[in-house]
Amino acid sequence: MAKTNPIELQKCLKGMDYPATKEKLVDHAKKHGATKSTVDALSAMPKKEYESPAAVTKAAVKEGGK
């Protein structure tokens, strides 16, 4: 699985409105210059709504970095 840097992750999600679905997070990240590893980590997260940037970071680093 891909690993992502939490700082890189939050930079590419700047301006995101929460709660947000996994699909919206992936789309937003792609549009804001996310690296392949960050997109892969977001894509590996469980399919649900995320309430905050902290929740996304926790899921992306845990799930994406398995």
PDB file of N, H, CA, C and O in Angstrom:
ATOM      1  N   MET A   1       0.836  -1.183   0.000  1.00  0.00           N
ATOM      2  CA  MET A   1       0.000   0.000   0.000  1.00  0.00           C
ATOM      3  C   MET A   1       0.883   1.250   0.000  1.00  0.00           C
ATOM      4  O   MET A   1       2.021   1.238   0.469  1.00  0.00           O
ATOM      5  N   ALA A   2       0.323   2.307  -0.534  1.00  0.00           N
ATOM      6  H   ALA A   2      -0.601   2.316  -0.915  1.00  0.00           H
ATOM      7  CA  ALA A   2       1.049   3.573  -0.602  1.00  0.00           C
ATOM      8  C   ALA A   2       1.121   4.225   0.767  1.00  0.00           C
ATOM      9  O   ALA A   2       0.223   4.085   1.597  1.00  0.00           O
ATOM     10  N   LYS A   3       2.201   4.931   0.977  1.00  0.00           N
ATOM     11  H   LYS A   3       2.931   5.045   0.303  1.00  0.00           H
ATOM     12  CA  LYS A   3       2.334   5.730   2.194  1.00  0.00           C
ATOM     13  C   LYS A   3       2.249   7.195   1.783  1.00  0.00           C
ATOM     14  O   LYS A   3       2.662   7.571   0.686  1.00  0.00           O
ATOM     15  N   THR A   4       1.711   8.009   2.672  1.00  0.00           N
ATOM     16  H   THR A   4       1.375   7.704   3.563  1.00  0.00           H
ATOM     17  CA  THR A   4       1.618   9.432   2.386  1.00  0.00           C
ATOM     18  C   THR A   4       2.102  10.241   3.568  1.00  0.00           C
ATOM     19  O   THR A   4       2.037   9.805   4.717  1.00  0.00           O
ATOM     20  N   ASN A   5       2.581  11.413   3.263  1.00  0.00           N
ATOM     21  H   ASN A   5       2.634  11.767   2.330  1.00  0.00           H
ATOM     22  CA  ASN A   5       3.028  12.353   4.269  1.00  0.00           C
ATOM     23  C   ASN A   5       1.808  13.147   4.739  1.00  0.00           C
ATOM     24  O   ASN A   5       1.108  13.729   3.910  1.00  0.00           O
ATOM     25  N   PRO A   6       1.536  13.187   6.051  1.00  0.00           N
ATOM     26  CA  PRO A   6       0.358  13.907   6.550  1.00  0.00           C
ATOM     27  C   PRO A   6       0.338  15.385   6.174  1.00  0.00           C
ATOM     28  O   PRO A   6      -0.735  15.951   5.962  1.00  0.00           O
ATOM     29  N   ILE A   7       1.496  16.013   6.089  1.00  0.00           N
ATOM     30  H   ILE A   7       2.367  15.554   6.260  1.00  0.00           H
ATOM     31  CA  ILE A   7       1.550  17.431   5.715  1.00  0.00           C
ATOM     32  C   ILE A   7       1.179  17.593   4.253  1.00  0.00           C
ATOM     33  O   ILE A   7       0.404  18.484   3.907  1.00  0.00           O
ATOM     34  N   GLU A   8       1.721  16.741   3.387  1.00  0.00           N
ATOM     35  H   GLU A   8       2.350  16.017   3.668  1.00  0.00           H
ATOM     36  CA  GLU A   8       1.367  16.752   1.959  1.00  0.00           C
ATOM     37  C   GLU A   8      -0.131  16.522   1.789  1.00  0.00           C
ATOM     38  O   GLU A   8      -0.787  17.178   0.980  1.00  0.00           O
ATOM     39  N   LEU A   9      -0.652  15.591   2.557  1.00  0.00           N
ATOM     40  H   LEU A   9      -0.119  15.058   3.215  1.00  0.00           H
ATOM     41  CA  LEU A   9      -2.081  15.259   2.500  1.00  0.00           C
ATOM     42  C   LEU A   9      -2.933  16.480   2.808  1.00  0.00           C
ATOM     43  O   LEU A   9      -3.862  16.790   2.062  1.00  0.00           O
ATOM     44  N   GLN A  10      -2.631  17.169   3.887  1.00  0.00           N
ATOM     45  H   GLN A  10      -1.876  16.917   4.493  1.00  0.00           H
ATOM     46  CA  GLN A  10      -3.434  18.329   4.269  1.00  0.00           C
ATOM     47  C   GLN A  10      -3.270  19.498   3.301  1.00  0.00           C
ATOM     48  O   GLN A  10      -4.213  20.261   3.096  1.00  0.00           O
ATOM     49  N   LYS A  11      -2.099  19.649   2.711  1.00  0.00           N
ATOM     50  H   LYS A  11      -1.332  19.029   2.878  1.00  0.00           H
ATOM     51  CA  LYS A  11      -1.897  20.718   1.723  1.00  0.00           C
ATOM     52  C   LYS A  11      -2.808  20.525   0.520  1.00  0.00           C
ATOM     53  O   LYS A  11      -3.396  21.487   0.026  1.00  0.00           O
ATOM     54  N   CYS A  12      -2.928  19.290   0.046  1.00  0.00           N
ATOM     55  H   CYS A  12      -2.451  18.509   0.448  1.00  0.00           H
ATOM     56  CA  CYS A  12      -3.742  19.055  -1.139  1.00  0.00           C
ATOM     57  C   CYS A  12      -5.239  19.037  -0.820  1.00  0.00           C
ATOM     58  O   CYS A  12      -6.065  19.057  -1.732  1.00  0.00           O
ATOM     59  N   LEU A  13      -5.589  18.999   0.454  1.00  0.00           N
ATOM     60  H   LEU A  13      -4.918  18.983   1.195  1.00  0.00           H
ATOM     61  CA  LEU A  13      -7.005  19.040   0.849  1.00  0.00           C
ATOM     62  C   LEU A  13      -7.424  20.417   1.369  1.00  0.00           C
ATOM     63  O   LEU A  13      -8.540  20.585   1.861  1.00  0.00           O
ATOM     64  N   LYS A  14      -6.530  21.397   1.259  1.00  0.00           N
ATOM     65  H   LYS A  14      -5.624  21.261   0.859  1.00  0.00           H
ATOM     66  CA  LYS A  14      -6.850  22.754   1.711  1.00  0.00           C
ATOM     67  C   LYS A  14      -8.092  23.257   0.983  1.00  0.00           C
ATOM     68  O   LYS A  14      -8.205  23.132  -0.236  1.00  0.00           O
ATOM     69  N   GLY A  15      -9.016  23.826   1.747  1.00  0.00           N
ATOM     70  H   GLY A  15      -8.924  23.928   2.737  1.00  0.00           H
ATOM     71  CA  GLY A  15     -10.242  24.362   1.168  1.00  0.00           C
ATOM     72  C   GLY A  15     -11.370  23.358   1.045  1.00  0.00           C
ATOM     73  O   GLY A  15     -12.455  23.696   0.573  1.00  0.00           O
ATOM     74  N   MET A  16     -11.126  22.130   1.463  1.00  0.00           N
ATOM     75  H   MET A  16     -10.244  21.855   1.846  1.00  0.00           H
ATOM     76  CA  MET A  16     -12.152  21.080   1.386  1.00  0.00           C
ATOM     77  C   MET A  16     -13.247  21.354   2.410  1.00  0.00           C
ATOM     78  O   MET A  16     -12.966  21.721   3.550  1.00  0.00           O
ATOM     79  N   ASP A  17     -14.502  21.171   1.991  1.00  0.00           N
ATOM     80  H   ASP A  17     -14.731  20.872   1.064  1.00  0.00           H
ATOM     81  CA  ASP A  17     -15.635  21.312   2.903  1.00  0.00           C
ATOM     82  C   ASP A  17     -15.958  19.959   3.526  1.00  0.00           C
ATOM     83  O   ASP A  17     -16.035  18.944   2.834  1.00  0.00           O
ATOM     84  N   TYR A  18     -16.145  19.961   4.839  1.00  0.00           N
ATOM     85  H   TYR A  18     -16.083  20.786   5.402  1.00  0.00           H
ATOM     86  CA  TYR A  18     -16.454  18.732   5.571  1.00  0.00           C
ATOM     87  C   TYR A  18     -17.849  18.811   6.141  1.00  0.00           C
ATOM     88  O   TYR A  18     -18.308  19.912   6.444  1.00  0.00           O
ATOM     89  N   PRO A  19     -18.554  17.693   6.306  1.00  0.00           N
ATOM     90  CA  PRO A  19     -18.093  16.333   6.021  1.00  0.00           C
ATOM     91  C   PRO A  19     -17.954  16.107   4.511  1.00  0.00           C
ATOM     92  O   PRO A  19     -18.597  16.772   3.700  1.00  0.00           O
ATOM     93  N   ALA A  20     -17.102  15.155   4.170  1.00  0.00           N
ATOM     94  H   ALA A  20     -16.579  14.615   4.829  1.00  0.00           H
ATOM     95  CA  ALA A  20     -16.833  14.851   2.766  1.00  0.00           C
ATOM     96  C   ALA A  20     -16.687  13.346   2.576  1.00  0.00           C
ATOM     97  O   ALA A  20     -16.158  12.641   3.436  1.00  0.00           O
ATOM     98  N   THR A  21     -17.167  12.874   1.434  1.00  0.00           N
ATOM     99  H   THR A  21     -17.597  13.447   0.736  1.00  0.00           H
ATOM    100  CA  THR A  21     -17.020  11.453   1.119  1.00  0.00           C
ATOM    101  C   THR A  21     -15.599  11.179   0.627  1.00  0.00           C
ATOM    102  O   THR A  21     -14.872  12.090   0.233  1.00  0.00           O
ATOM    103  N   LYS A  22     -15.236   9.936   0.661  1.00  0.00           N
ATOM    104  H   LYS A  22     -15.827   9.196   0.981  1.00  0.00           H
ATOM    105  CA  LYS A  22     -13.921   9.524   0.161  1.00  0.00           C
ATOM    106  C   LYS A  22     -13.747   9.967  -1.287  1.00  0.00           C
ATOM    107  O   LYS A  22     -12.680  10.452  -1.665  1.00  0.00           O
ATOM    108  N   GLU A  23     -14.782   9.804  -2.092  1.00  0.00           N
ATOM    109  H   GLU A  23     -15.648   9.410  -1.785  1.00  0.00           H
ATOM    110  CA  GLU A  23     -14.706  10.157  -3.503  1.00  0.00           C
ATOM    111  C   GLU A  23     -14.443  11.649  -3.701  1.00  0.00           C
ATOM    112  O   GLU A  23     -13.642  12.035  -4.552  1.00  0.00           O
ATOM    113  N   LYS A  24     -15.120  12.484  -2.911  1.00  0.00           N
ATOM    114  H   LYS A  24     -15.770  12.171  -2.219  1.00  0.00           H
ATOM    115  CA  LYS A  24     -14.907  13.930  -3.010  1.00  0.00           C
ATOM    116  C   LYS A  24     -13.500  14.309  -2.566  1.00  0.00           C
ATOM    117  O   LYS A  24     -12.884  15.207  -3.140  1.00  0.00           O
ATOM    118  N   LEU A  25     -12.996  13.630  -1.549  1.00  0.00           N
ATOM    119  H   LEU A  25     -13.496  12.900  -1.082  1.00  0.00           H
ATOM    120  CA  LEU A  25     -11.643  13.898  -1.069  1.00  0.00           C
ATOM    121  C   LEU A  25     -10.604  13.543  -2.134  1.00  0.00           C
ATOM    122  O   LEU A  25      -9.667  14.307  -2.366  1.00  0.00           O
ATOM    123  N   VAL A  26     -10.765  12.399  -2.774  1.00  0.00           N
ATOM    124  H   VAL A  26     -11.526  11.779  -2.586  1.00  0.00           H
ATOM    125  CA  VAL A  26      -9.833  11.974  -3.828  1.00  0.00           C
ATOM    126  C   VAL A  26      -9.870  12.967  -4.981  1.00  0.00           C
ATOM    127  O   VAL A  26      -8.823  13.373  -5.485  1.00  0.00           O
ATOM    128  N   ASP A  27     -11.065  13.359  -5.400  1.00  0.00           N
ATOM    129  H   ASP A  27     -11.916  13.029  -4.991  1.00  0.00           H
ATOM    130  CA  ASP A  27     -11.217  14.299  -6.512  1.00  0.00           C
ATOM    131  C   ASP A  27     -10.566  15.643  -6.178  1.00  0.00           C
ATOM    132  O   ASP A  27      -9.837  16.202  -6.997  1.00  0.00           O
ATOM    133  N   HIS A  28     -10.828  16.153  -4.991  1.00  0.00           N
ATOM    134  H   HIS A  28     -11.420  15.698  -4.325  1.00  0.00           H
ATOM    135  CA  HIS A  28     -10.257  17.440  -4.560  1.00  0.00           C
ATOM    136  C   HIS A  28      -8.733  17.356  -4.528  1.00  0.00           C
ATOM    137  O   HIS A  28      -8.045  18.261  -5.001  1.00  0.00           O
ATOM    138  N   ALA A  29      -8.219  16.282  -3.977  1.00  0.00           N
ATOM    139  H   ALA A  29      -8.778  15.547  -3.592  1.00  0.00           H
ATOM    140  CA  ALA A  29      -6.766  16.122  -3.891  1.00  0.00           C
ATOM    141  C   ALA A  29      -6.127  16.094  -5.276  1.00  0.00           C
ATOM    142  O   ALA A  29      -5.093  16.726  -5.492  1.00  0.00           O
ATOM    143  N   LYS A  30      -6.729  15.371  -6.211  1.00  0.00           N
ATOM    144  H   LYS A  30      -7.569  14.858  -6.036  1.00  0.00           H
ATOM    145  CA  LYS A  30      -6.205  15.307  -7.580  1.00  0.00           C
ATOM    146  C   LYS A  30      -6.172  16.688  -8.215  1.00  0.00           C
ATOM    147  O   LYS A  30      -5.202  17.049  -8.882  1.00  0.00           O
ATOM    148  N   LYS A  31      -7.233  17.459  -8.009  1.00  0.00           N
ATOM    149  H   LYS A  31      -8.021  17.166  -7.467  1.00  0.00           H
ATOM    150  CA  LYS A  31      -7.323  18.802  -8.591  1.00  0.00           C
ATOM    151  C   LYS A  31      -6.340  19.778  -7.965  1.00  0.00           C
ATOM    152  O   LYS A  31      -6.044  20.820  -8.549  1.00  0.00           O
ATOM    153  N   HIS A  32      -5.832  19.453  -6.784  1.00  0.00           N
ATOM    154  H   HIS A  32      -6.072  18.606  -6.309  1.00  0.00           H
ATOM    155  CA  HIS A  32      -4.923  20.340  -6.073  1.00  0.00           C
ATOM    156  C   HIS A  32      -3.496  19.796  -5.998  1.00  0.00           C
ATOM    157  O   HIS A  32      -2.749  20.112  -5.072  1.00  0.00           O
ATOM    158  N   GLY A  33      -3.131  18.982  -6.974  1.00  0.00           N
ATOM    159  H   GLY A  33      -3.738  18.725  -7.727  1.00  0.00           H
ATOM    160  CA  GLY A  33      -1.740  18.574  -7.132  1.00  0.00           C
ATOM    161  C   GLY A  33      -1.220  17.485  -6.217  1.00  0.00           C
ATOM    162  O   GLY A  33      -0.021  17.426  -5.948  1.00  0.00           O
ATOM    163  N   ALA A  34      -2.091  16.630  -5.740  1.00  0.00           N
ATOM    164  H   ALA A  34      -3.066  16.678  -5.958  1.00  0.00           H
ATOM    165  CA  ALA A  34      -1.646  15.537  -4.866  1.00  0.00           C
ATOM    166  C   ALA A  34      -0.722  14.583  -5.612  1.00  0.00           C
ATOM    167  O   ALA A  34      -0.881  14.344  -6.809  1.00  0.00           O
ATOM    168  N   THR A  35       0.231  14.052  -4.887  1.00  0.00           N
ATOM    169  H   THR A  35       0.360  14.245  -3.915  1.00  0.00           H
ATOM    170  CA  THR A  35       1.122  13.043  -5.467  1.00  0.00           C
ATOM    171  C   THR A  35       0.365  11.728  -5.633  1.00  0.00           C
ATOM    172  O   THR A  35      -0.704  11.538  -5.052  1.00  0.00           O
ATOM    173  N   LYS A  36       0.924  10.835  -6.421  1.00  0.00           N
ATOM    174  H   LYS A  36       1.792  10.989  -6.893  1.00  0.00           H
ATOM    175  CA  LYS A  36       0.293   9.530  -6.633  1.00  0.00           C
ATOM    176  C   LYS A  36       0.155   8.778  -5.310  1.00  0.00           C
ATOM    177  O   LYS A  36      -0.859   8.123  -5.072  1.00  0.00           O
ATOM    178  N   SER A  37       1.163   8.869  -4.455  1.00  0.00           N
ATOM    179  H   SER A  37       1.987   9.401  -4.648  1.00  0.00           H
ATOM    180  CA  SER A  37       1.080   8.149  -3.181  1.00  0.00           C
ATOM    181  C   SER A  37      -0.037   8.701  -2.296  1.00  0.00           C
ATOM    182  O   SER A  37      -0.686   7.943  -1.575  1.00  0.00           O
ATOM    183  N   THR A  38      -0.263  10.007  -2.347  1.00  0.00           N
ATOM    184  H   THR A  38       0.264  10.622  -2.933  1.00  0.00           H
ATOM    185  CA  THR A  38      -1.348  10.601  -1.565  1.00  0.00           C
ATOM    186  C   THR A  38      -2.698  10.180  -2.120  1.00  0.00           C
ATOM    187  O   THR A  38      -3.596   9.829  -1.355  1.00  0.00           O
ATOM    188  N   VAL A  39      -2.855  10.208  -3.436  1.00  0.00           N
ATOM    189  H   VAL A  39      -2.125  10.493  -4.057  1.00  0.00           H
ATOM    190  CA  VAL A  39      -4.107   9.765  -4.059  1.00  0.00           C
ATOM    191  C   VAL A  39      -4.347   8.288  -3.749  1.00  0.00           C
ATOM    192  O   VAL A  39      -5.473   7.892  -3.450  1.00  0.00           O
ATOM    193  N   ASP A  40      -3.306   7.485  -3.819  1.00  0.00           N
ATOM    194  H   ASP A  40      -2.391   7.807  -4.062  1.00  0.00           H
ATOM    195  CA  ASP A  40      -3.439   6.057  -3.514  1.00  0.00           C
ATOM    196  C   ASP A  40      -3.857   5.835  -2.059  1.00  0.00           C
ATOM    197  O   ASP A  40      -4.691   4.977  -1.772  1.00  0.00           O
ATOM    198  N   ALA A  41      -3.275   6.611  -1.147  1.00  0.00           N
ATOM    199  H   ALA A  41      -2.598   7.308  -1.381  1.00  0.00           H
ATOM    200  CA  ALA A  41      -3.627   6.474   0.268  1.00  0.00           C
ATOM    201  C   ALA A  41      -5.077   6.878   0.512  1.00  0.00           C
ATOM    202  O   ALA A  41      -5.788   6.206   1.260  1.00  0.00           O
ATOM    203  N   LEU A  42      -5.518   7.959  -0.105  1.00  0.00           N
ATOM    204  H   LEU A  42      -4.940   8.505  -0.712  1.00  0.00           H
ATOM    205  CA  LEU A  42      -6.919   8.382   0.028  1.00  0.00           C
ATOM    206  C   LEU A  42      -7.846   7.322  -0.564  1.00  0.00           C
ATOM    207  O   LEU A  42      -8.893   7.016   0.007  1.00  0.00           O
ATOM    208  N   SER A  43      -7.463   6.773  -1.691  1.00  0.00           N
ATOM    209  H   SER A  43      -6.613   7.021  -2.155  1.00  0.00           H
ATOM    210  CA  SER A  43      -8.290   5.754  -2.354  1.00  0.00           C
ATOM    211  C   SER A  43      -8.399   4.476  -1.529  1.00  0.00           C
ATOM    212  O   SER A  43      -9.376   3.737  -1.656  1.00  0.00           O
ATOM    213  N   ALA A  44      -7.408   4.213  -0.688  1.00  0.00           N
ATOM    214  H   ALA A  44      -6.615   4.813  -0.584  1.00  0.00           H
ATOM    215  CA  ALA A  44      -7.396   3.001   0.135  1.00  0.00           C
ATOM    216  C   ALA A  44      -8.236   3.137   1.408  1.00  0.00           C
ATOM    217  O   ALA A  44      -8.458   2.155   2.116  1.00  0.00           O
ATOM    218  N   MET A  45      -8.699   4.350   1.694  1.00  0.00           N
ATOM    219  H   MET A  45      -8.518   5.148   1.119  1.00  0.00           H
ATOM    220  CA  MET A  45      -9.488   4.564   2.917  1.00  0.00           C
ATOM    221  C   MET A  45     -10.849   3.895   2.799  1.00  0.00           C
ATOM    222  O   MET A  45     -11.339   3.675   1.692  1.00  0.00           O
ATOM    223  N   PRO A  46     -11.462   3.569   3.931  1.00  0.00           N
ATOM    224  CA  PRO A  46     -12.824   3.019   3.900  1.00  0.00           C
ATOM    225  C   PRO A  46     -13.797   4.012   3.263  1.00  0.00           C
ATOM    226  O   PRO A  46     -13.652   5.226   3.414  1.00  0.00           O
ATOM    227  N   LYS A  47     -14.788   3.479   2.552  1.00  0.00           N
ATOM    228  H   LYS A  47     -14.905   2.493   2.430  1.00  0.00           H
ATOM    229  CA  LYS A  47     -15.776   4.316   1.880  1.00  0.00           C
ATOM    230  C   LYS A  47     -16.798   4.796   2.913  1.00  0.00           C
ATOM    231  O   LYS A  47     -17.657   4.034   3.356  1.00  0.00           O
ATOM    232  N   LYS A  48     -16.686   6.081   3.288  1.00  0.00           N
ATOM    233  H   LYS A  48     -15.988   6.699   2.928  1.00  0.00           H
ATOM    234  CA  LYS A  48     -17.603   6.691   4.245  1.00  0.00           C
ATOM    235  C   LYS A  48     -17.419   8.204   4.185  1.00  0.00           C
ATOM    236  O   LYS A  48     -16.594   8.705   3.421  1.00  0.00           O
ATOM    237  N   GLU A  49     -18.191   8.930   4.996  1.00  0.00           N
ATOM    238  H   GLU A  49     -18.860   8.523   5.618  1.00  0.00           H
ATOM    239  CA  GLU A  49     -17.998  10.373   5.103  1.00  0.00           C
ATOM    240  C   GLU A  49     -17.010  10.660   6.224  1.00  0.00           C
ATOM    241  O   GLU A  49     -17.045  10.033   7.283  1.00  0.00           O
ATOM    242  N   TYR A  50     -16.135  11.613   5.970  1.00  0.00           N
ATOM    243  H   TYR A  50     -16.107  12.122   5.110  1.00  0.00           H
ATOM    244  CA  TYR A  50     -15.134  12.025   6.950  1.00  0.00           C
ATOM    245  C   TYR A  50     -15.516  13.398   7.473  1.00  0.00           C
ATOM    246  O   TYR A  50     -15.826  14.308   6.704  1.00  0.00           O
ATOM    247  N   GLU A  51     -15.489  13.535   8.795  1.00  0.00           N
ATOM    248  H   GLU A  51     -15.237  12.796   9.420  1.00  0.00           H
ATOM    249  CA  GLU A  51     -15.980  14.741   9.457  1.00  0.00           C
ATOM    250  C   GLU A  51     -14.965  15.878   9.553  1.00  0.00           C
ATOM    251  O   GLU A  51     -15.346  17.033   9.740  1.00  0.00           O
ATOM    252  N   SER A  52     -13.673  15.559   9.427  1.00  0.00           N
ATOM    253  H   SER A  52     -13.363  14.621   9.275  1.00  0.00           H
ATOM    254  CA  SER A  52     -12.654  16.585   9.639  1.00  0.00           C
ATOM    255  C   SER A  52     -11.339  16.208   8.948  1.00  0.00           C
ATOM    256  O   SER A  52     -11.130  15.053   8.578  1.00  0.00           O
ATOM    257  N   PRO A  53     -10.457  17.200   8.781  1.00  0.00           N
ATOM    258  CA  PRO A  53      -9.130  16.887   8.230  1.00  0.00           C
ATOM    259  C   PRO A  53      -8.385  15.861   9.090  1.00  0.00           C
ATOM    260  O   PRO A  53      -7.667  15.012   8.561  1.00  0.00           O
ATOM    261  N   ALA A  54      -8.554  15.940  10.406  1.00  0.00           N
ATOM    262  H   ALA A  54      -9.137  16.630  10.836  1.00  0.00           H
ATOM    263  CA  ALA A  54      -7.878  14.984  11.295  1.00  0.00           C
ATOM    264  C   ALA A  54      -8.360  13.557  11.039  1.00  0.00           C
ATOM    265  O   ALA A  54      -7.566  12.616  11.062  1.00  0.00           O
ATOM    266  N   ALA A  55      -9.659  13.401  10.794  1.00  0.00           N
ATOM    267  H   ALA A  55     -10.303  14.165  10.775  1.00  0.00           H
ATOM    268  CA  ALA A  55     -10.209  12.068  10.518  1.00  0.00           C
ATOM    269  C   ALA A  55      -9.652  11.515   9.204  1.00  0.00           C
ATOM    270  O   ALA A  55      -9.380  10.319   9.092  1.00  0.00           O
ATOM    271  N   VAL A  56      -9.487  12.394   8.211  1.00  0.00           N
ATOM    272  H   VAL A  56      -9.709  13.365   8.302  1.00  0.00           H
ATOM    273  CA  VAL A  56      -8.927  11.966   6.924  1.00  0.00           C
ATOM    274  C   VAL A  56      -7.477  11.555   7.108  1.00  0.00           C
ATOM    275  O   VAL A  56      -7.059  10.511   6.606  1.00  0.00           O
ATOM    276  N   THR A  57      -6.712  12.358   7.816  1.00  0.00           N
ATOM    277  H   THR A  57      -7.052  13.206   8.224  1.00  0.00           H
ATOM    278  CA  THR A  57      -5.303  12.038   8.042  1.00  0.00           C
ATOM    279  C   THR A  57      -5.171  10.706   8.759  1.00  0.00           C
ATOM    280  O   THR A  57      -4.361   9.865   8.370  1.00  0.00           O
ATOM    281  N   LYS A  58      -5.956  10.512   9.797  1.00  0.00           N
ATOM    282  H   LYS A  58      -6.614  11.195  10.113  1.00  0.00           H
ATOM    283  CA  LYS A  58      -5.896   9.259  10.551  1.00  0.00           C
ATOM    284  C   LYS A  58      -6.208   8.058   9.645  1.00  0.00           C
ATOM    285  O   LYS A  58      -5.505   7.048   9.682  1.00  0.00           O
ATOM    286  N   ALA A  59      -7.257   8.175   8.840  1.00  0.00           N
ATOM    287  H   ALA A  59      -7.829   8.996   8.810  1.00  0.00           H
ATOM    288  CA  ALA A  59      -7.639   7.067   7.956  1.00  0.00           C
ATOM    289  C   ALA A  59      -6.641   6.853   6.834  1.00  0.00           C
ATOM    290  O   ALA A  59      -6.312   5.710   6.516  1.00  0.00           O
ATOM    291  N   ALA A  60      -6.150   7.929   6.225  1.00  0.00           N
ATOM    292  H   ALA A  60      -6.417   8.858   6.484  1.00  0.00           H
ATOM    293  CA  ALA A  60      -5.227   7.804   5.092  1.00  0.00           C
ATOM    294  C   ALA A  60      -3.874   7.256   5.531  1.00  0.00           C
ATOM    295  O   ALA A  60      -3.277   6.440   4.828  1.00  0.00           O
ATOM    296  N   VAL A  61      -3.392   7.694   6.674  1.00  0.00           N
ATOM    297  H   VAL A  61      -3.877   8.357   7.244  1.00  0.00           H
ATOM    298  CA  VAL A  61      -2.089   7.214   7.147  1.00  0.00           C
ATOM    299  C   VAL A  61      -2.215   5.775   7.645  1.00  0.00           C
ATOM    300  O   VAL A  61      -1.332   4.955   7.395  1.00  0.00           O
ATOM    301  N   LYS A  62      -3.302   5.463   8.346  1.00  0.00           N
ATOM    302  H   LYS A  62      -4.020   6.128   8.549  1.00  0.00           H
ATOM    303  CA  LYS A  62      -3.508   4.100   8.853  1.00  0.00           C
ATOM    304  C   LYS A  62      -3.846   3.134   7.724  1.00  0.00           C
ATOM    305  O   LYS A  62      -3.189   2.104   7.573  1.00  0.00           O
ATOM    306  N   GLU A  63      -4.862   3.458   6.932  1.00  0.00           N
ATOM    307  H   GLU A  63      -5.396   4.295   7.054  1.00  0.00           H
ATOM    308  CA  GLU A  63      -5.318   2.545   5.871  1.00  0.00           C
ATOM    309  C   GLU A  63      -4.363   2.537   4.689  1.00  0.00           C
ATOM    310  O   GLU A  63      -4.030   1.479   4.156  1.00  0.00           O
ATOM    311  N   GLY A  64      -3.924   3.724   4.284  1.00  0.00           N
ATOM    312  H   GLY A  64      -4.195   4.583   4.718  1.00  0.00           H
ATOM    313  CA  GLY A  64      -3.045   3.817   3.134  1.00  0.00           C
ATOM    314  C   GLY A  64      -1.653   3.297   3.411  1.00  0.00           C
ATOM    315  O   GLY A  64      -0.921   2.941   2.487  1.00  0.00           O
ATOM    316  N   GLY A  65      -1.287   3.251   4.670  1.00  0.00           N
ATOM    317  H   GLY A  65      -1.881   3.540   5.420  1.00  0.00           H
ATOM    318  CA  GLY A  65       0.068   2.822   5.006  1.00  0.00           C
ATOM    319  C   GLY A  65       0.140   1.427   5.563  1.00  0.00           C
ATOM    320  O   GLY A  65       1.120   1.076   6.219  1.00  0.00           O
ATOM    321  N   LYS A  66      -0.883   0.612   5.318  1.00  0.00           N
ATOM    322  H   LYS A  66      -1.679   0.898   4.785  1.00  0.00           H
ATOM    323  CA  LYS A  66      -0.891  -0.766   5.834  1.00  0.00           C
ATOM    324  C   LYS A  66       0.356  -1.502   5.441  1.00  0.00           C
ATOM    325  O   LYS A  66       0.518  -2.671   5.789  1.00  0.00           O
TER     326      LYS A  66
END
